[in-house]
Amino acid sequence: MISTKDARPTLLLVDDESTNLQVLRHTLQDQYRLLFARDGHKALELARTDPPDLVLMDIMMPGLSGYDVCRALKQDAFTEHIPIIFVTALADAANEQLGLDLGAVDYISKPFNPHIVKARVRTHLSLVQANEVRLTRLQIVQSLGAAGEFKDSETGLHVIRMSHYTRVLATAAGYGSQMADELFHAAPMHDIGKIGVPDAILQKAGPLTDEERRVMQQHTVIGSRIIGEHATGLLRMAATIARSHHEKWDGTGYPDRLAGEAIPHIARVVAVADVFDALTSARPYKEAWTVEAALLFMQQERGSHFDPELVDAFCHCLPEISQIRACWADTEATAETLVPADSSAAA
């Protein structure tokens, strides 16, 4: 049976004056599904039982004011995301500032121009849709990153920790907040290519043979192919990281044997974060290293495995790194930590 539900965006119109609601109805009814409330209590009820895509609301109402309703909606996790536009005769700057401080996205003064109301509604609904696309994209990226972990002996907490380490290090290296956040969201995809590595190799407890190691190293190429080619954005960054996070500063890494500045900087950042967490985490094939031992190893590999400037920056971030480790600690991690004789955990 085909659903008859109105697929148009839903607007909740809130005003104690029926005349104002009628004007808004005539302005918006052709493009939107409309809900009406003449007091704050009804507005809260409708927002929770039939969540709108956007609220247009008066401020001065008996009982709960528009400010009260806005505050209540923003304090409820179920409704906090709904954008609110105040449509009111209170046009002074102080009232407008108060509304924006409470979480409203816009402020339209009465008497209003219908064309302006339509334009503001259209603009804010477009922003909502863009944010939903962004959140969906991040969820897909995170899901793919988690998929890789299901085949690996590493825990999901590894991905969380190394992603946080990546953002901290990127910020210390001079990245802006937006770029650092993008890197934070791209980093979980670094090992997605392990989906294509046979379980017998991926989950082998003992040392890998030379042939098995060559197969394992192909996860970088597989990962970049899974993510695909993208001109810009998060997925382009993720593909670059997936392919190049095992390159080494001295050119002995894989798969392309890039060296120094030829290695994409974002991959160099992720390499430091990834190896540090690998060293300091317990695995079926090794015990966890102490933080001190891991940092010593990374300093010894400064200028050979790692970008030397990034190792220095990482060491300066140790207080933040320690907080992340404490927050996202593996619950079954080995209490006694020793440095293994083999440093293959960093490979």
C-alpha positions, 0 to 999 in steps of 0.5 A: 500500500502506498503511503499518503503521508505528506512528504513536504517539509513540516513547519510548526507555527506558534502564535497566540494570535489567530490572525498571525497564524492565518497570515503565515498559513497563506504564506507557506501552505503551498510549499510546506506541511503546517502544524499550528499551536496557539500556546507554548504547551501545545507547541512543546507537545507537537514538537515531541509527537510530530517533530517539525523540520523548523519552528516559526514562533512568536515570543510574547505569549501567555503562559510559556513565552517563546523564549521558554519554549525555545529553552525547553526544546534545546534542553531536550535531546529529542528536539534540540536539533530543530531550528527555531525562527522567532517572528515577533514585534520585539524588534530591539537588539537586546531581544534579538540577541537573547533569542539567538543566545537561547539557540534560535537561528533567526529573527524576523520582525513583525509586520513581516514581508511574506517573501522574506519569510519564505526566503528565510525558511528556505535558507534554514531548511537547506542548512538542515538538509546539508547538515543531514548529508554531512552527518550521513557521510560521517556515519558511512565513513565511521561504519566502513572504518568499523567494518575493517576492525571486525576482521582485525585483532585490534579493538574498536577503541584503537580507532577511537584513540588514534583518531583523537591522537590524530586531531591533537597532533594535527592541531599542534602541527598547525592545522585549522580546527576544520581541517583537524576535524576532517582528519579526525573523521577520515583517520578511522578509514586508515585500515579499511583495506584489511577487509581484503586480507585473508583471515589466516594472515590477518589473525595469525598469532605468530610472525608472518612469512615474507609472502604473508607480509607482502599480502598484508601490505596490500591492505593499503592499496585495497583500502584506497581502491575501496574508498575510490577516487574523489576530487576533494573532501573527506573521502579524498583525504581518507583514500590518501591516508589508507594508501600512504599511512605506512610510508616511511620518512626514509623511503623504506615504507610501502606501497609506493616507497615515498620519502620525506615531503613526498609522503602526504602530510596527513598520512604522516600525521596518522602514521605517528598516531597509529603507531603510538597506539599500536605500540601502547596497546596489548594484542594477542601477539604482543604485550603493551609497551609503556608510554615511555618505551613507545616514545623512546622508540618513536624518537629513535625512529625520528627521521627514518620512520617518522617525520621528525617535526611531527614526533617532536610535536607529538611529544609536546602533546603528551598531556592531552594524549594521556587524557585520551588514553585514560578516557578510551582505555582497553578494559582488558589491557595487560596491567604489566607492560613490557617492551617486546624484543621485536618492534614489528608492531610498528610495521 
